[in-house]
Amino acid sequence: MLDSQRNDLMKSATELSKAHRKAFEHWNEGEIVKVWIDTSGNTCIEYESGNWWHYNERGEWW
């Protein structure tokens, strides 16, 4: 992955994470520790807690 692609991925992950955090009164997952794209093209974010979510292009997570 090129540096520019990595930067774009981290920028996207940061925005997705911000939206996710706003849905919770208390965010207990910590900061982002790992970001990747799954085989379906969804952004995946792992947090300090060890939990991770898939995020689609509409910003939905599961």
C-alpha positions in Angstrom: 0.0 0.0 0.0 1.4 3.4 -0.9 1.8 6.1 1.7 -0.9 8.2 0.1 -3.3 5.3 0.2 -2.4 4.6 3.9 -3.0 8.3 4.7 -6.4 8.3 3.0 -7.4 5.1 4.8 -6.4 6.5 8.2 -8.3 9.8 7.5 -11.4 7.8 6.5 -11.1 5.5 9.6 -10.8 8.6 11.8 -14.0 10.1 10.4 -15.8 6.7 10.7 -14.6 6.3 14.3 -15.7 9.9 15.2 -19.3 9.2 14.0 -19.3 5.8 15.8 -18.2 7.4 19.1 -21.0 10.0 18.9 -23.5 7.2 19.0 -22.4 6.3 22.6 -22.7 8.3 25.7 -19.5 6.7 27.1 -17.0 5.3 24.6 -15.0 2.5 26.3 -13.1 1.1 23.3 -10.1 3.4 23.4 -8.2 4.7 20.4 -7.7 3.1 17.0 -4.9 0.6 16.9 -5.3 -1.1 13.5 -7.2 -0.4 10.3 -7.6 -2.6 7.2 -9.9 -3.3 4.3 -11.8 -6.6 4.3 -12.4 -8.8 1.3 -15.8 -7.1 0.7 -14.2 -3.6 0.6 -15.4 -2.5 4.0 -13.1 -0.6 6.3 -12.3 -2.5 9.6 -11.1 -0.7 12.7 -9.7 -2.3 15.8 -9.6 -0.3 19.0 -7.4 -0.6 22.2 -10.1 -2.7 23.8 -9.4 -5.5 21.2 -12.9 -5.1 19.8 -13.3 -4.2 16.1 -16.0 -3.3 13.6 -16.7 -3.3 9.9 -17.7 0.1 8.5 -19.4 0.4 5.1 -19.3 3.4 2.7 -22.6 4.7 4.3 -20.8 4.9 7.7 -22.8 1.9 9.1 -21.0 -0.4 11.5 -21.4 -4.0 12.6 
